[in-house]
Amino acid sequence: TNPTTAASIRNSTISYNGGFGVYVNSSWSGFELDSCRVESNAADGVRYVFHDALPDQKLDGIDVFELCTVPITQNQIYPIRLSIEQHEKNFLANECRKRFTVRSGYVLTMHFPYMMSKVDYGGEIRVYDGTDSRGNLLTTIRVKNETWPQSVTSLKDSIYIEYKAKPENELLVFIDLVANKRKDFELKIDNSLIALNNGRGIAVENIRSQVIVASSSVKENS
C-alpha cells in the first residue's frame, strides 16, 4: 500500500487469496496491471484507492516547490509537486504566471491533491494549453476550502498557468504535474483476465483522471 511513485505488476497470476486480489492505496497515479490473471479471490479482484495525502513541506519524500518561484529548466524533470501559499498578513493580491514544457510527443497532466482557503473562492487558477494565455483555456479553478477539482491535461507539449489570490486570506494549494505520452491515469489494466472473484471485478475510489481497461476480460465476479 501507498507506493510513492508509479508501480506495475506484469505476467503474474494472483488467485485464491482470502481477501482482495490486488489492493493499491496510493497518493500517486499510474498503477498498471499487464498480462495478469486475477481470479478466484475472496473479495474484489482489483481495488484501487486514491489517498489524499496531508500537506507538508515534503510529501511522500518528494520536494515541494513554490509555483511562483520555482526555476524551470529546459530539461525539466517530472513529476513535480508545486505549492501556492498566501498568508492573512499579505495585504497585496498575489499573482504569478508560469509555463511548463515537456519534450515533443508528451503531454502534461495537472492533479490537485489539496486545496484550502479560509475565504471561499479566495484564489483563482487558470490553465491554458500552450506557452501563454493565447492558447485554449483548459480550465478555471476557483479555490474553495477542501475541494478536489478534476485533473486537467494539455493537448500539446506545454501548459501555461495563471494564478491570483485575494489579499488578507489564508490559502494553500498543492499541484502535481505529471508528464506522459497521454493523459495520466490512476489505473490501467492491459491484456488481463479478472474473473470469478467474490466481489467486484474492478473497484476504484476517488478517481481524479481516468481508468483504462484494454484488451482484457472482466467476467463472472460477484
C-alpha positions as CSV (number, residue, x, y, z in Angstrom):
1,T,0.0,0.0,0.0
2,N,0.9,3.7,-0.5
3,P,3.5,3.5,-3.3
4,T,5.3,6.8,-3.7
5,T,5.5,6.6,-7.5
6,A,4.0,4.7,-10.4
7,A,4.1,0.9,-10.0
8,S,3.2,-2.2,-12.0
9,I,2.5,-5.9,-11.9
10,R,3.2,-7.9,-15.1
11,N,2.9,-11.5,-16.3
12,S,1.5,-12.7,-12.9
13,T,-1.3,-14.9,-11.6
14,I,-3.0,-13.7,-8.4
15,S,-5.6,-16.2,-7.2
16,Y,-7.2,-17.9,-4.2
17,N,-6.4,-15.1,-1.7
18,G,-8.6,-14.7,1.4
19,G,-9.2,-11.0,0.6
20,F,-8.6,-8.7,-2.4
21,G,-6.6,-10.0,-5.3
22,V,-4.7,-6.7,-5.8
23,Y,-5.1,-3.8,-3.4
24,V,-3.5,-0.4,-4.1
25,N,-3.7,2.6,-1.7
26,S,-1.7,5.4,-3.3
27,S,-1.2,9.2,-3.3
28,W,0.2,8.9,-6.8
29,S,-1.4,7.8,-10.1
30,G,0.0,5.4,-12.7
31,F,-0.6,1.9,-11.4
32,E,-0.5,-0.7,-14.2
33,L,-1.6,-4.4,-14.4
34,D,-0.4,-6.0,-17.6
35,S,-0.8,-9.6,-18.8
36,C,-2.1,-10.9,-15.5
37,R,-4.8,-13.3,-14.2
38,V,-6.6,-12.2,-11.1
39,E,-9.2,-14.8,-10.3
40,S,-11.0,-16.7,-7.5
41,N,-10.1,-14.3,-4.7
42,A,-12.4,-13.8,-1.7
43,A,-13.1,-10.1,-2.3
44,D,-12.7,-7.6,-5.2
45,G,-10.3,-8.7,-7.9
46,V,-8.6,-5.3,-8.2
47,R,-9.2,-2.5,-5.8
48,Y,-7.5,0.9,-6.3
49,V,-8.0,3.8,-3.7
50,F,-6.6,7.2,-4.2
51,H,-5.4,8.5,-0.8
52,D,-5.4,12.3,-0.2
53,A,-2.1,13.0,1.4
54,L,-1.9,15.6,4.2
55,P,0.1,18.6,3.0
56,D,3.6,19.2,4.3
57,Q,6.8,20.8,3.2
58,K,7.8,17.4,1.9
59,L,5.2,14.9,0.8
60,D,5.9,11.3,0.1
61,G,9.6,12.1,0.2
62,I,9.2,14.4,-2.8
63,D,10.3,18.0,-2.6
64,V,7.6,20.7,-2.9
65,F,8.4,23.8,-5.0
66,E,6.6,27.1,-4.7
67,L,4.8,27.8,-8.0
68,C,5.8,31.4,-8.3
69,T,9.5,31.0,-7.6
70,V,10.4,27.5,-8.9
71,P,13.2,27.7,-11.5
72,I,12.1,25.9,-14.8
73,T,14.9,24.4,-16.9
74,Q,14.8,23.3,-20.5
75,N,15.1,19.6,-19.4
76,Q,12.6,19.8,-16.5
77,I,12.2,16.5,-14.6
78,Y,8.6,15.3,-13.9
79,P,6.6,14.6,-11.9
80,I,7.0,17.8,-9.9
81,R,5.0,18.8,-6.9
82,L,4.1,22.6,-6.6
83,S,2.6,24.7,-3.9
84,I,0.7,28.0,-3.8
85,E,0.6,29.8,-0.5
86,Q,-1.0,33.1,0.7
87,H,-1.0,34.5,4.2
88,E,-3.5,36.6,6.0
89,K,-0.9,39.2,6.7
90,N,-0.3,39.7,3.0
91,F,-2.1,42.9,2.2
92,L,-1.4,42.8,-1.6
93,A,-3.1,40.5,-4.1
94,N,-0.7,37.7,-5.0
95,E,-0.3,37.0,-8.7
96,C,2.1,35.0,-10.9
97,R,2.4,33.2,-14.3
98,K,4.4,30.1,-15.1
99,R,5.0,28.0,-18.2
100,F,5.9,24.3,-18.1
101,T,7.1,22.4,-21.2
102,V,7.9,18.7,-21.9
103,R,9.6,17.1,-24.8
104,S,7.7,16.7,-28.1
105,G,5.3,13.9,-28.2
106,Y,4.4,14.1,-24.5
107,V,1.6,16.0,-22.6
108,L,1.3,17.3,-19.1
109,T,-1.4,16.3,-16.6
110,M,-2.2,18.5,-13.6
111,H,-3.6,17.0,-10.4
112,F,-4.9,19.0,-7.4
113,P,-4.4,16.8,-4.3
114,Y,-5.1,19.5,-1.8
115,M,-6.8,22.9,-1.6
116,M,-7.5,25.1,1.4
117,S,-8.8,28.7,1.6
118,K,-10.1,30.5,4.7
119,V,-12.4,32.5,2.4
120,D,-14.3,30.6,-0.3
121,Y,-13.1,31.4,-3.8
122,G,-10.1,33.2,-2.3
123,G,-8.0,32.4,-5.3
124,E,-8.2,31.5,-9.0
125,I,-6.1,29.3,-11.2
126,R,-6.4,29.4,-15.0
127,V,-4.8,26.7,-17.1
128,Y,-4.0,27.2,-20.8
129,D,-3.0,24.8,-23.5
130,G,0.3,26.0,-24.9
131,T,3.0,28.5,-23.9
132,D,0.9,31.6,-23.0
133,S,-2.6,32.8,-22.4
134,R,-3.3,33.0,-26.1
135,G,-3.8,29.2,-26.1
136,N,-7.0,27.4,-25.4
137,L,-8.3,27.8,-21.8
138,L,-8.4,24.3,-20.4
139,T,-10.0,25.1,-17.1
140,T,-10.6,27.8,-14.5
141,I,-10.4,26.7,-10.9
142,R,-11.8,29.0,-8.1
143,V,-10.1,27.9,-4.9
144,K,-12.7,26.8,-2.3
145,N,-11.9,25.1,1.0
146,E,-11.5,21.4,0.9
147,T,-12.3,20.9,-2.8
148,W,-10.6,18.5,-5.2
149,P,-11.0,19.6,-8.9
150,Q,-10.8,17.1,-11.7
151,S,-7.4,16.7,-13.2
152,V,-6.6,18.5,-16.5
153,T,-4.3,17.5,-19.4
154,S,-2.7,19.6,-22.0
155,L,-3.2,18.8,-25.7
156,K,0.3,20.0,-26.6
157,D,3.7,19.8,-25.0
158,S,3.3,22.9,-23.0
159,I,1.0,24.2,-20.3
160,Y,0.6,27.8,-19.0
161,I,-0.7,28.6,-15.5
162,E,-2.0,32.0,-14.3
163,Y,-2.7,32.4,-10.6
164,K,-4.1,35.2,-8.5
165,A,-5.3,35.3,-4.8
166,K,-7.2,37.8,-2.8
167,P,-5.2,39.8,-0.2
168,E,-5.5,39.1,3.5
169,N,-6.6,35.5,3.1
170,E,-5.0,32.2,4.2
171,L,-4.7,29.9,1.2
172,L,-2.8,26.8,0.4
173,V,-2.9,24.7,-2.8
174,F,-0.8,21.7,-3.9
175,I,-0.4,20.7,-7.6
176,D,1.1,17.6,-9.0
177,L,2.4,17.9,-12.6
178,V,3.0,14.7,-14.5
179,A,4.4,14.1,-18.0
180,N,3.4,11.2,-20.1
181,K,2.6,10.3,-23.8
182,R,-1.1,10.7,-23.0
183,K,-3.4,11.7,-20.2
184,D,-2.2,10.4,-16.8
185,F,-4.2,7.6,-15.4
186,E,-5.0,6.2,-11.9
187,L,-5.3,2.6,-13.1
188,K,-4.5,0.8,-16.3
189,I,-5.3,-2.9,-17.0
190,D,-4.0,-4.4,-20.2
191,N,-4.2,-8.0,-21.6
192,S,-5.6,-9.4,-18.4
193,L,-8.3,-11.6,-17.0
194,I,-10.3,-10.5,-13.9
195,A,-12.7,-13.3,-13.1
196,L,-14.5,-15.4,-10.5
197,N,-13.7,-13.1,-7.6
198,N,-16.2,-12.9,-4.7
199,G,-16.6,-9.1,-5.1
200,R,-16.4,-6.6,-7.9
201,G,-14.0,-7.3,-10.7
202,I,-12.5,-3.8,-10.6
203,A,-13.2,-1.2,-7.9
204,V,-11.8,2.4,-7.9
205,E,-12.3,5.1,-5.2
206,N,-11.6,8.8,-5.6
207,I,-10.8,8.8,-9.3
208,R,-9.1,12.1,-10.4
209,S,-8.2,11.4,-14.0
210,Q,-9.1,8.2,-15.8
211,V,-9.1,4.4,-15.6
212,I,-8.1,2.4,-18.7
213,V,-9.2,-1.2,-19.3
214,A,-7.9,-2.5,-22.7
215,S,-7.8,-6.0,-24.3
216,S,-9.0,-7.5,-21.1
217,S,-11.8,-9.7,-19.8
218,V,-13.7,-8.8,-16.6
219,K,-16.3,-11.5,-16.0
220,E,-18.2,-13.7,-13.5
221,N,-17.4,-11.6,-10.5
222,S,-19.9,-11.2,-7.7
